[in-house]
Amino acid sequence: MLKRFSIREGDVATMAGKIETGVRHELDAPFALTEEQVGFYQENGYIKLKHVLSAELLEHYQQAISRRVAELSAGTLPMEQRTTYGKAFLQIMNLWTESPQVKEFVFGKRLGRIAAELMGVSGVRIYHDQALYKEPGGGITPWHADQYYWPVNSEKTVTAWVPLQDTPLDMGPLAFCEKSHRFQLGRDLEISDESEMTLKEALGHFRMEDSGYELGDVSFHAGWTFHRAGANATDRPREVMTMIYMDENIRLTPPKNKNHRMDMERWMPGLEPGELLNSPLNPVVYSSASELAGGSE
């Protein structure tokens, strides 16, 4: 006769607690970068790293991230009424201020430490996070460089791009032009149809990396590295979470365009040009000095 087994509510809570403890530990645990990987990033302006985060961790946080994206994008216009930029993705920024669980993910030291080591700085602070969800049928993300938008005095900036599912070519993964972080043309272009047309021609002599991502892969690209993404031709959303990291010692510069002014008001309230980027919205998430002292940021 077969015995019946049941799991008590207390056992379920204990199992859930162990899973949560495990993923939190993984979020902060070091990732072993090699000298070759750091050299590749500094030479090419980007790197795609394998097996950075586990499937269990990504599934755990994907639910919280997607839930808030759905809530905060409920009033989005229908696809046919949007601009090229609007068709590219649903873009929800600073989710860490909206959800304690998302904050855990954004403030994880593993990715922050990778960012610091790739850039060769002592620590990094958050500029802002953003969820980038390319809906089924969503259009291309035009060629652009992120740092066009940022009024900062250093090129020690990097974005971590974290897919929350396998992301094959037909889902619109990020594509990079190798070594384009040293290219000057196009740095005055915001993301648009114009940037797509102009940069597609200007960047033609660069090698492009446009392969897909497996779950657990994470890419890092420098602020001036030109990149794009294809359309999502699948029937499921391309769900991606990103964090923009900056040198913990970075400072503001006088705004040079309308986007600089908007970013200053939105992401660093109360700060003036010349000041350290240390508003309450820009906390340090990883610092080697704090780690050596045994403290926490």
Backbone bond lengths (Angstrom), bond angles and torsions (degrees), N, CA, C in turn:
res aa  C-N    CA-C-N  psi(-1)  N-CA   C-N-CA  omega(-1)  CA-C   N-CA-C  phi
1 M - - - 1.473 - - 1.525 109.59 -
2 L 1.334 116.30 131.02 1.444 120.05 -178.83 1.518 110.72 -73.79
3 K 1.320 115.62 138.47 1.465 120.49 175.91 1.522 109.40 -86.81
4 R 1.301 115.38 145.24 1.463 120.65 176.84 1.522 109.57 -96.65
5 F 1.317 114.42 132.80 1.468 119.79 179.34 1.527 108.01 -114.19
6 S 1.287 116.41 140.14 1.467 121.14 176.94 1.516 109.00 -131.56
7 I 1.318 114.66 150.62 1.464 120.55 178.41 1.515 108.20 -105.58
8 R 1.290 116.53 120.25 1.456 120.53 -179.21 1.530 110.71 -72.09
9 E 1.330 116.71 157.77 1.463 121.52 -179.97 1.516 110.94 -58.39
10 G 1.320 115.97 -38.34 1.460 118.98 179.47 1.506 112.19 -64.40
11 D 1.356 116.85 -36.06 1.460 120.33 178.16 1.526 110.73 -67.84
12 V 1.326 116.20 -39.75 1.461 120.36 177.82 1.527 110.10 -61.40
13 A 1.327 116.58 -44.68 1.465 120.34 179.22 1.527 110.93 -62.77
14 T 1.339 115.85 -39.09 1.471 119.46 178.93 1.525 110.93 -64.69
15 M 1.346 116.46 -42.98 1.469 120.37 178.72 1.523 110.50 -62.99
16 A 1.326 116.42 -43.53 1.468 119.97 179.74 1.525 110.65 -63.23
17 G 1.338 115.34 -39.24 1.461 119.36 178.86 1.513 112.00 -64.00
18 K 1.330 116.44 -38.60 1.468 120.08 179.11 1.518 111.02 -66.75
19 I 1.333 116.14 -40.42 1.462 119.71 177.74 1.518 110.41 -62.27
20 E 1.336 116.25 -45.40 1.462 120.10 -178.97 1.518 111.16 -64.44
21 T 1.319 117.34 -40.72 1.463 120.66 177.17 1.515 110.67 -62.80
22 G 1.335 116.56 -39.54 1.458 120.78 -179.21 1.513 112.79 -65.35
23 V 1.333 116.82 -44.19 1.457 118.60 -178.18 1.527 110.75 -70.87
24 R 1.324 117.41 -33.78 1.469 119.01 176.60 1.517 110.81 -64.67
25 H 1.337 116.37 -39.94 1.467 119.89 177.61 1.524 110.22 -62.73
26 E 1.339 116.60 -43.00 1.465 120.26 -179.94 1.519 111.13 -63.70
27 L 1.326 117.50 -38.31 1.465 120.95 -179.51 1.521 112.42 -57.33
28 D 1.329 117.09 -32.61 1.456 121.17 -175.89 1.527 113.46 -102.23
29 A 1.324 117.88 -12.23 1.463 120.90 -175.81 1.525 110.49 -69.65
30 P 1.334 118.46 142.91 1.468 121.21 179.28 1.530 112.13 -62.23
31 F 1.324 115.09 151.01 1.463 123.10 172.48 1.521 106.73 -115.23
32 A 1.309 116.77 129.24 1.471 120.75 -172.38 1.522 111.19 -80.95
33 L 1.317 116.47 97.34 1.461 121.71 172.86 1.521 110.03 -80.75
34 T 1.330 116.75 143.55 1.454 120.93 175.15 1.531 109.96 -95.36
35 E 1.327 116.27 162.05 1.463 120.23 175.87 1.525 110.58 -61.17
36 E 1.330 115.96 -34.46 1.463 120.30 179.68 1.521 110.93 -65.15
37 Q 1.312 117.64 -39.14 1.466 120.92 178.96 1.522 111.62 -67.32
38 V 1.329 116.54 -42.11 1.464 119.53 177.25 1.529 109.83 -63.41
39 G 1.330 116.43 -42.21 1.460 120.33 178.58 1.521 112.34 -63.07
40 F 1.327 116.37 -39.16 1.472 120.38 178.80 1.524 109.99 -62.54
41 Y 1.328 116.86 -45.70 1.462 119.78 179.90 1.532 110.73 -60.60
42 Q 1.302 117.20 -47.44 1.463 119.86 -176.09 1.522 111.87 -67.53
43 E 1.329 117.34 -29.59 1.458 120.87 178.85 1.527 112.32 -79.75
44 N 1.323 116.88 -38.44 1.463 121.14 -171.20 1.524 114.79 -105.83
45 G 1.340 117.66 -13.72 1.459 120.39 177.55 1.511 114.61 83.99
46 Y 1.329 117.37 6.04 1.466 121.44 177.05 1.523 108.14 -162.85
47 I 1.328 116.01 165.85 1.462 121.40 168.92 1.513 108.46 -157.51
48 K 1.331 115.86 143.77 1.467 122.61 173.19 1.522 107.22 -109.57
49 L 1.313 115.97 120.26 1.462 122.24 -176.68 1.529 109.92 -106.77
50 K 1.325 115.62 139.41 1.461 121.79 -179.11 1.529 110.87 -91.37
51 H 1.341 115.04 146.58 1.466 122.59 169.73 1.539 112.69 54.37
52 V 1.325 115.91 44.19 1.469 120.01 179.76 1.526 110.65 -78.39
53 L 1.331 117.04 -38.92 1.457 122.26 -178.46 1.524 109.07 -130.70
54 S 1.317 116.25 145.83 1.462 120.74 -177.58 1.520 111.51 -78.32
55 A 1.334 114.94 158.52 1.461 120.50 176.33 1.521 111.07 -61.25
56 E 1.345 116.67 -36.76 1.460 120.65 179.92 1.517 111.63 -63.40
57 L 1.315 116.34 -43.45 1.467 120.27 179.18 1.521 110.73 -64.58
58 L 1.327 117.01 -46.21 1.461 120.19 -177.20 1.522 111.53 -65.78
59 E 1.321 117.55 -38.94 1.465 120.13 176.87 1.526 110.70 -63.97
60 H 1.327 116.26 -39.79 1.465 121.42 -179.39 1.529 111.31 -59.26
61 Y 1.339 116.43 -47.30 1.461 119.88 -176.06 1.524 112.71 -86.92
62 Q 1.333 118.13 -22.86 1.461 120.41 178.22 1.527 111.14 -57.86
63 Q 1.300 116.40 -38.62 1.458 120.07 -178.05 1.531 111.15 -63.32
64 A 1.319 116.57 -44.37 1.467 120.03 179.99 1.524 111.25 -68.26
65 I 1.330 116.50 -41.47 1.465 120.49 -179.10 1.525 110.37 -65.61
66 S 1.331 116.64 -47.89 1.466 120.11 -177.08 1.526 111.65 -65.86
67 R 1.311 116.44 -35.42 1.466 119.60 178.67 1.529 110.65 -61.96
68 R 1.329 117.23 -44.06 1.466 120.03 -179.72 1.528 111.54 -72.01
69 V 1.334 117.64 -35.15 1.469 119.99 176.23 1.520 109.99 -61.22
70 A 1.332 117.14 -44.40 1.461 120.77 179.52 1.525 111.39 -61.45
71 E 1.321 116.24 -42.94 1.463 120.26 -178.89 1.530 111.51 -66.54
72 L 1.325 116.71 -42.61 1.462 120.86 -172.69 1.524 113.45 -85.12
73 S 1.323 117.64 -10.32 1.470 120.33 178.99 1.520 111.78 -110.88
74 A 1.329 116.92 15.02 1.470 121.33 -174.03 1.527 112.47 -60.58
75 G 1.320 118.35 -28.91 1.459 120.51 -176.89 1.513 114.76 -95.79
76 T 1.329 118.00 15.54 1.461 121.62 -177.29 1.522 111.62 -65.07
77 L 1.321 116.82 141.20 1.462 121.81 178.87 1.522 111.04 -63.00
78 P 1.339 117.79 153.93 1.464 120.34 172.78 1.529 110.43 -58.16
79 M 1.330 117.32 151.48 1.458 122.57 -174.86 1.526 112.19 -52.83
80 E 1.323 117.26 -42.23 1.464 120.36 -174.81 1.526 112.87 -68.90
81 Q 1.324 118.12 -13.86 1.460 121.08 -179.88 1.521 113.33 -99.30
82 R 1.306 117.39 3.46 1.460 120.74 -175.81 1.524 112.24 -96.95
83 T 1.346 115.20 160.96 1.458 122.05 172.35 1.529 109.68 -75.76
84 T 1.322 117.03 174.89 1.467 120.94 176.03 1.517 110.46 -56.78
85 Y 1.329 116.66 -42.95 1.466 120.97 178.38 1.523 110.19 -62.77
86 G 1.325 117.37 -43.63 1.452 120.99 -178.78 1.516 113.34 -66.79
87 K 1.334 116.57 -30.74 1.469 120.71 178.73 1.531 112.00 -75.63
88 A 1.333 116.12 -18.02 1.467 119.85 -174.59 1.520 112.41 -67.77
89 F 1.341 116.51 -40.17 1.466 119.67 -177.46 1.522 110.55 -173.25
90 L 1.320 114.97 160.87 1.459 121.19 164.24 1.525 106.25 -82.50
91 Q 1.317 117.53 128.15 1.467 122.69 -173.50 1.525 108.73 -122.06
92 I 1.317 115.74 110.38 1.463 121.34 179.11 1.526 107.83 -118.70
93 M 1.339 116.77 121.64 1.463 121.19 -172.71 1.527 112.55 -106.31
94 N 1.322 113.71 154.77 1.463 123.14 178.79 1.528 112.41 50.53
95 L 1.315 114.00 49.95 1.459 119.75 175.51 1.523 112.12 -63.41
96 W 1.333 117.18 -21.62 1.468 119.32 -179.02 1.525 111.50 -63.78
97 T 1.332 116.71 -23.33 1.463 119.62 178.24 1.527 111.84 -83.66
98 E 1.332 117.40 -7.61 1.460 122.54 -175.72 1.524 113.23 -104.90
99 S 1.332 117.34 -16.05 1.458 120.34 -172.89 1.520 110.53 -151.10
100 P 1.335 118.91 122.67 1.470 121.22 176.56 1.517 112.06 -58.24
101 Q 1.332 117.69 -35.19 1.466 120.28 -178.71 1.527 110.84 -70.59
102 V 1.324 116.79 -41.48 1.462 119.58 176.32 1.530 110.12 -64.95
103 K 1.320 116.97 -35.82 1.463 120.48 177.84 1.526 110.95 -59.38
104 E 1.333 118.05 -39.61 1.457 121.20 176.12 1.524 110.31 -55.57
105 F 1.328 115.24 -45.77 1.460 119.97 -177.99 1.525 111.43 -65.56
106 V 1.320 116.67 -48.18 1.464 121.90 -176.30 1.523 111.36 -64.34
107 F 1.323 117.48 -35.40 1.455 121.45 -177.15 1.534 113.20 -89.57
108 G 1.328 117.65 6.53 1.459 120.44 179.58 1.521 112.05 -58.80
109 K 1.319 116.04 134.50 1.468 120.48 -175.54 1.526 113.46 -78.07
110 R 1.341 117.94 -21.49 1.467 118.70 -179.13 1.519 111.04 -59.49
111 L 1.327 116.96 -53.20 1.465 119.77 -178.78 1.515 111.17 -68.98
112 G 1.337 117.66 -36.91 1.463 120.03 177.89 1.514 112.04 -62.76
113 R 1.323 116.59 -40.44 1.464 120.30 179.11 1.533 110.94 -66.85
114 I 1.341 117.36 -41.41 1.463 119.65 175.87 1.528 110.11 -57.68
115 A 1.343 116.22 -46.45 1.472 120.31 -179.91 1.523 111.14 -58.07
116 A 1.333 116.99 -45.22 1.465 120.94 -179.42 1.526 111.09 -63.36
117 E 1.314 117.47 -43.48 1.458 120.86 -177.61 1.519 111.63 -69.50
118 L 1.314 117.85 -36.68 1.465 120.27 177.12 1.524 110.85 -63.95
119 M 1.327 117.07 -40.67 1.469 121.10 -178.30 1.525 112.88 -82.62
120 G 1.342 117.11 -15.97 1.453 120.25 -177.88 1.512 113.15 73.87
121 V 1.349 116.24 40.19 1.465 120.87 178.87 1.524 109.38 -121.25
122 S 1.334 116.05 164.61 1.464 120.92 -175.24 1.520 113.33 -76.17
123 G 1.329 116.88 -23.07 1.458 120.15 -178.65 1.510 110.90 -172.08
124 V 1.336 115.37 169.17 1.460 119.86 -178.49 1.521 110.11 -135.49
125 R 1.313 113.87 150.91 1.458 121.73 172.70 1.526 108.54 -119.12
126 I 1.308 116.14 158.63 1.463 121.83 177.99 1.529 110.38 -79.24
127 Y 1.318 116.67 130.70 1.464 121.05 168.31 1.534 107.48 -82.96
128 H 1.296 116.04 -60.56 1.464 122.10 164.00 1.524 108.27 -166.97
129 D 1.325 116.00 162.74 1.457 120.10 172.25 1.519 108.19 -99.09
130 Q 1.320 116.46 167.99 1.462 119.64 171.50 1.525 109.73 -159.90
131 A 1.326 115.00 133.31 1.456 121.05 170.35 1.520 107.51 -86.26
132 L 1.338 116.45 133.05 1.460 122.27 -179.82 1.527 107.70 -123.86
133 Y 1.318 115.74 97.56 1.460 121.88 -176.00 1.534 109.35 -105.19
134 K 1.331 116.00 108.57 1.469 120.79 178.80 1.526 107.46 -89.42
135 E 1.318 115.77 109.77 1.457 121.45 -174.36 1.533 111.56 -68.41
136 P 1.335 117.75 161.12 1.469 119.84 172.49 1.530 109.68 -54.90
137 G 1.316 116.50 127.51 1.455 119.93 -176.18 1.512 113.95 83.24
138 G 1.339 117.71 0.94 1.457 121.33 178.50 1.521 111.34 -64.06
139 G 1.328 115.44 147.93 1.459 120.34 -174.10 1.518 113.68 -82.52
140 I 1.322 114.67 -171.15 1.465 120.99 -179.57 1.531 110.22 -70.52
141 T 1.319 114.95 158.03 1.463 122.30 166.04 1.522 105.97 -101.67
142 P 1.339 119.69 112.84 1.465 121.39 -173.76 1.527 113.16 -63.16
143 W 1.315 115.81 157.99 1.465 121.62 174.78 1.528 110.13 -56.08
144 H 1.324 115.40 137.58 1.469 120.28 177.87 1.522 109.13 -169.69
145 A 1.326 115.51 169.31 1.471 123.10 171.20 1.522 107.07 -123.44
146 D 1.322 116.72 129.48 1.463 121.77 -173.46 1.521 113.71 -62.02
147 Q 1.342 116.86 -35.21 1.466 118.65 -169.90 1.525 113.12 -70.19
148 Y 1.325 117.11 -10.19 1.463 119.81 170.96 1.521 110.86 -52.59
149 Y 1.333 117.47 -30.98 1.461 122.68 -174.01 1.521 113.91 -88.98
150 W 1.340 118.74 -8.42 1.464 120.49 -165.99 1.529 112.48 -109.88
151 P 1.332 119.87 118.22 1.467 122.83 179.69 1.526 112.01 -85.28
152 V 1.329 115.82 71.26 1.471 120.49 -176.63 1.528 109.92 -127.23
153 N 1.351 115.47 160.29 1.460 120.34 -170.70 1.520 113.81 -96.82
154 S 1.322 118.10 15.22 1.463 120.66 -175.58 1.521 110.21 -146.81
155 E 1.330 115.76 153.63 1.454 121.35 173.74 1.525 111.39 -92.66
156 K 1.314 117.09 8.59 1.468 121.18 177.75 1.537 108.35 -81.23
157 T 1.319 114.90 71.47 1.458 122.95 -179.37 1.522 107.95 -135.61
158 V 1.323 116.78 148.51 1.466 119.55 -178.76 1.527 109.19 -156.95
159 T 1.321 115.58 145.53 1.459 121.71 175.71 1.516 109.82 -111.81
160 A 1.335 116.13 129.02 1.468 121.72 170.94 1.519 108.05 -91.51
161 W 1.336 116.64 126.40 1.469 123.57 -177.23 1.512 107.31 -112.76
162 V 1.338 116.68 112.03 1.470 122.38 -169.43 1.528 110.15 -118.04
163 P 1.329 119.23 98.56 1.466 120.23 175.51 1.530 110.51 -67.40
164 L 1.311 116.23 142.42 1.464 121.87 -179.49 1.522 111.82 -100.99
165 Q 1.345 116.54 10.85 1.458 123.86 173.66 1.524 107.86 -157.93
166 D 1.316 118.25 167.81 1.458 119.94 169.27 1.527 107.66 -55.02
167 T 1.339 115.69 138.27 1.466 119.47 -175.92 1.523 109.44 -130.05
168 P 1.340 116.83 85.35 1.468 120.27 178.42 1.522 111.27 -74.04
169 L 1.331 115.71 175.08 1.462 120.75 -175.00 1.519 113.09 -57.27
170 D 1.338 117.88 -37.71 1.462 118.73 -175.80 1.518 112.99 -76.31
171 M 1.343 117.49 -1.17 1.457 120.75 176.71 1.531 112.12 -98.40
172 G 1.333 117.24 -8.45 1.464 120.71 176.83 1.516 114.82 89.06
173 P 1.361 118.32 53.99 1.466 119.36 176.59 1.521 111.05 -70.02
174 L 1.326 115.60 164.54 1.462 120.96 178.17 1.527 109.90 -69.50
175 A 1.329 116.10 141.03 1.461 122.53 176.93 1.526 108.62 -124.29
176 F 1.335 116.44 140.48 1.461 121.83 -175.02 1.525 111.18 -121.57
177 C 1.342 116.13 147.71 1.458 121.70 167.55 1.518 108.00 -95.51
178 E 1.337 115.36 115.12 1.458 119.34 -177.78 1.526 110.75 -63.43
179 K 1.337 114.94 137.28 1.466 124.25 176.67 1.525 113.54 69.48
180 S 1.337 118.06 6.16 1.461 120.01 -177.26 1.521 112.89 -74.92
181 H 1.345 118.10 -6.96 1.471 119.88 178.04 1.523 111.74 -68.33
182 R 1.327 117.25 -9.39 1.471 121.36 175.87 1.534 111.68 -102.41
183 F 1.320 117.41 -0.66 1.463 123.49 -176.46 1.524 109.19 -83.36
184 Q 1.311 117.75 130.68 1.462 121.44 -174.03 1.526 113.44 -91.71
185 L 1.334 117.72 -33.83 1.456 119.96 -176.87 1.526 109.96 -64.83
186 G 1.320 116.13 137.02 1.455 120.42 176.21 1.512 114.63 92.68
187 R 1.322 117.42 -2.29 1.463 119.50 -179.54 1.530 113.10 -71.86
188 D 1.315 116.76 -8.69 1.473 120.67 178.66 1.526 112.17 -102.82
189 L 1.346 116.56 14.66 1.453 120.42 -176.58 1.528 110.83 -107.22
190 E 1.343 116.45 127.16 1.454 119.17 170.61 1.519 108.69 -80.66
191 I 1.323 116.65 163.35 1.455 121.26 -177.18 1.528 109.74 -65.28
192 S 1.346 116.43 125.18 1.466 119.77 -171.02 1.524 109.48 -173.49
193 D 1.336 116.20 176.69 1.459 120.58 172.34 1.529 110.17 -60.23
194 E 1.343 116.31 -36.78 1.470 120.51 179.96 1.519 110.66 -64.38
195 S 1.333 117.39 -44.69 1.471 119.04 -179.65 1.523 110.73 -64.22
196 E 1.318 118.23 -36.45 1.467 121.57 178.68 1.524 110.58 -63.01
197 M 1.322 116.92 -48.14 1.465 120.22 -176.83 1.529 111.43 -69.83
198 T 1.331 116.43 -45.58 1.461 120.60 -176.43 1.524 111.40 -66.02
199 L 1.322 116.20 -46.89 1.462 119.81 -175.19 1.522 112.68 -77.27
200 K 1.323 117.84 -29.03 1.467 119.68 176.31 1.513 110.52 -57.38
201 E 1.331 116.07 -39.72 1.469 120.55 178.58 1.522 111.45 -77.69
202 A 1.343 116.41 -44.39 1.470 120.10 -174.87 1.516 112.90 -67.98
203 L 1.327 117.38 -29.39 1.461 121.05 -175.93 1.518 112.76 -95.99
204 G 1.300 117.03 10.62 1.457 120.77 -174.67 1.519 115.15 -59.72
205 H 1.324 118.04 -24.91 1.468 120.29 -177.25 1.528 112.96 -89.76
206 F 1.340 117.32 -3.57 1.462 120.67 177.66 1.533 110.45 -86.88
207 R 1.323 115.72 149.15 1.463 119.90 172.15 1.521 108.92 -74.63
208 M 1.328 116.91 133.70 1.454 120.68 -179.95 1.531 110.29 -106.89
209 E 1.324 116.06 134.59 1.469 123.02 172.88 1.517 107.58 -104.22
210 D 1.338 116.60 113.64 1.462 119.83 -175.98 1.525 112.71 -135.87
211 S 1.324 117.20 28.24 1.459 120.28 -179.90 1.526 110.81 -74.72
212 G 1.338 115.84 164.53 1.452 120.86 -179.66 1.515 112.75 -76.20
213 Y 1.326 115.06 174.56 1.457 123.09 179.56 1.531 108.96 -117.21
214 E 1.310 116.26 139.28 1.458 120.89 168.52 1.524 108.50 -93.53
215 L 1.343 116.43 155.26 1.458 120.14 178.80 1.531 109.26 -57.65
216 G 1.320 116.33 128.51 1.456 121.67 -177.07 1.512 113.66 104.74
217 D 1.354 116.77 -17.85 1.465 120.61 175.02 1.530 109.25 -74.56
218 V 1.316 115.88 144.08 1.466 121.74 175.94 1.524 107.63 -136.89
219 S 1.324 117.15 133.80 1.466 119.95 174.88 1.524 109.73 -108.00
220 F 1.325 114.17 153.54 1.459 122.79 176.16 1.525 107.14 -128.78
221 H 1.338 116.88 128.80 1.459 118.57 177.47 1.524 110.31 -132.86
222 A 1.318 114.77 143.88 1.464 121.74 -177.85 1.527 110.53 -70.08
223 G 1.327 114.97 158.26 1.453 120.49 -175.55 1.515 114.46 -59.03
224 W 1.347 117.40 -31.69 1.460 120.03 -178.82 1.526 113.12 -101.25
225 T 1.312 118.61 9.92 1.463 121.13 175.79 1.530 109.56 -77.51
226 F 1.310 116.41 125.07 1.461 120.18 179.79 1.525 109.83 -77.62
227 H 1.338 114.74 137.03 1.459 120.31 -176.50 1.517 110.07 -152.91
228 R 1.320 116.09 164.93 1.463 123.72 178.68 1.518 108.21 -153.47
229 A 1.334 116.40 179.57 1.458 121.42 172.42 1.517 108.41 -146.63
230 G 1.328 115.66 146.72 1.455 120.51 177.76 1.520 111.77 -77.26
231 A 1.322 115.27 178.31 1.461 121.48 177.73 1.527 110.37 -73.17
232 N 1.312 116.08 160.14 1.460 121.59 174.75 1.524 108.72 -95.62
233 A 1.336 115.94 102.57 1.466 121.11 -177.47 1.520 112.41 -92.48
234 T 1.335 117.49 8.39 1.464 120.71 -178.46 1.527 110.13 -96.13
235 D 1.332 114.97 178.45 1.464 119.86 179.92 1.521 112.45 -100.78
236 R 1.346 117.63 16.78 1.456 120.55 176.83 1.522 109.42 -133.89
237 P 1.314 118.53 153.20 1.469 120.34 -178.06 1.522 112.10 -70.05
238 R 1.320 115.65 146.60 1.466 121.85 170.01 1.520 106.73 -90.04
239 E 1.316 116.19 105.94 1.458 122.15 -174.08 1.530 109.14 -99.41
240 V 1.325 115.37 121.46 1.467 121.04 -176.98 1.523 109.19 -136.96
241 M 1.329 115.49 138.15 1.466 121.60 172.42 1.520 107.62 -113.47
242 T 1.317 116.27 137.52 1.462 120.35 179.80 1.524 110.52 -129.34
243 M 1.332 114.85 150.53 1.456 122.02 171.88 1.517 108.30 -128.79
244 I 1.330 116.11 131.43 1.464 121.64 175.02 1.527 107.52 -97.38
245 Y 1.335 115.86 120.37 1.463 121.86 179.57 1.518 109.58 -109.47
246 M 1.338 114.84 145.92 1.460 120.89 176.08 1.515 109.47 -134.75
247 D 1.323 115.45 151.24 1.461 121.51 174.90 1.534 109.08 -46.00
248 E 1.326 116.66 132.69 1.467 119.68 -177.81 1.521 112.63 -61.21
249 N 1.338 117.82 -16.78 1.469 121.76 179.77 1.530 113.32 -101.77
250 I 1.315 117.68 12.12 1.463 120.99 -177.22 1.530 110.52 -69.85
251 R 1.339 115.78 149.99 1.465 122.28 -178.62 1.526 110.96 -126.19
252 L 1.321 114.60 160.57 1.460 120.78 177.90 1.516 110.59 -78.98
253 T 1.326 114.94 150.85 1.457 121.25 173.09 1.529 108.72 -120.32
254 P 1.325 117.93 161.50 1.464 119.45 176.61 1.527 110.40 -57.90
255 P 1.316 118.42 139.17 1.468 120.56 -177.82 1.523 111.88 -65.40
256 K 1.349 114.92 139.34 1.458 121.17 179.82 1.522 112.71 -107.85
257 N 1.328 117.74 -10.83 1.459 120.74 179.32 1.530 108.98 -153.36
258 K 1.306 116.34 174.53 1.468 120.84 -176.93 1.525 111.91 -63.06
259 N 1.341 116.56 -33.07 1.455 119.91 -179.85 1.520 111.87 -69.27
260 H 1.337 117.52 -35.01 1.463 120.70 173.04 1.526 110.62 -59.41
261 R 1.320 116.03 -46.06 1.465 119.83 -178.81 1.536 111.01 -63.94
262 M 1.315 116.38 -41.79 1.463 120.24 179.19 1.526 111.19 -63.82
263 D 1.338 116.30 -41.38 1.462 119.39 179.73 1.521 111.41 -65.95
264 M 1.323 117.21 -39.50 1.456 120.05 178.98 1.517 111.32 -60.60
265 E 1.315 116.23 -42.81 1.465 120.14 -179.21 1.523 112.11 -70.14
266 R 1.320 116.11 -35.20 1.472 120.28 -171.88 1.527 113.12 -88.32
267 W 1.337 117.40 -41.76 1.461 120.23 -170.02 1.523 114.35 -106.26
268 M 1.316 118.11 -12.91 1.467 119.86 179.79 1.520 110.03 -140.91
269 P 1.319 117.14 59.71 1.472 121.39 -174.38 1.520 112.20 -60.08
270 G 1.331 114.91 135.65 1.463 120.81 175.55 1.511 115.22 87.52
271 L 1.317 118.48 -7.11 1.462 120.37 -178.91 1.522 111.05 -91.86
272 E 1.328 115.23 153.96 1.462 122.61 179.81 1.527 109.40 -119.40
273 P 1.353 117.54 155.71 1.460 120.23 177.25 1.529 111.50 -53.04
274 G 1.320 115.66 138.26 1.455 122.05 -177.91 1.517 113.49 97.24
275 E 1.334 116.58 -18.60 1.455 119.62 -178.51 1.526 111.59 -85.67
276 L 1.322 114.75 154.44 1.452 121.86 174.40 1.524 108.97 -61.84
277 L 1.335 116.35 141.21 1.460 120.09 -178.29 1.535 108.88 -80.48
278 N 1.321 115.52 74.93 1.471 120.53 -172.44 1.523 112.49 -127.31
279 S 1.347 116.37 37.43 1.459 118.75 176.22 1.531 109.19 -69.85
280 P 1.333 118.05 168.00 1.471 119.94 177.50 1.527 113.69 -59.27
281 L 1.343 117.62 -18.77 1.459 120.79 178.47 1.516 113.18 -89.28
282 N 1.336 117.47 -0.85 1.470 120.90 -176.06 1.519 111.95 -127.12
283 P 1.325 118.31 55.14 1.465 120.56 -176.79 1.528 112.54 -70.92
284 V 1.324 115.61 152.76 1.469 121.58 170.99 1.522 107.58 -72.05
285 V 1.327 116.66 128.05 1.465 120.56 179.83 1.527 112.43 -106.72
286 Y 1.338 115.92 -17.33 1.465 119.22 174.48 1.522 108.34 -151.08
287 S 1.337 116.92 134.35 1.452 122.68 175.61 1.517 108.61 -144.76
288 S 1.318 116.85 125.82 1.462 120.10 179.91 1.519 110.85 -65.19
289 A 1.339 117.51 -31.98 1.463 120.04 179.37 1.514 110.52 -64.02
290 S 1.325 117.09 -43.83 1.459 121.11 178.12 1.507 111.15 -65.30
291 E 1.343 116.22 -38.25 1.469 120.41 179.92 1.518 110.73 -64.13
292 L 1.321 117.64 -42.38 1.462 121.62 179.99 1.524 111.02 -65.85
293 A 1.354 115.00 -32.44 1.457 118.89 -179.36 1.515 112.29 -81.54
294 G 1.340 115.55 -6.27 1.460 119.55 -179.87 1.501 114.23 80.17
295 G 1.335 117.16 15.09 1.461 121.01 -178.52 1.495 111.20 -100.39
296 S 1.323 116.27 -167.48 1.459 122.55 178.28 1.515 108.19 -136.73
297 E 1.357 114.84 152.47 1.456 118.86 -177.71 1.528 110.97 -81.48
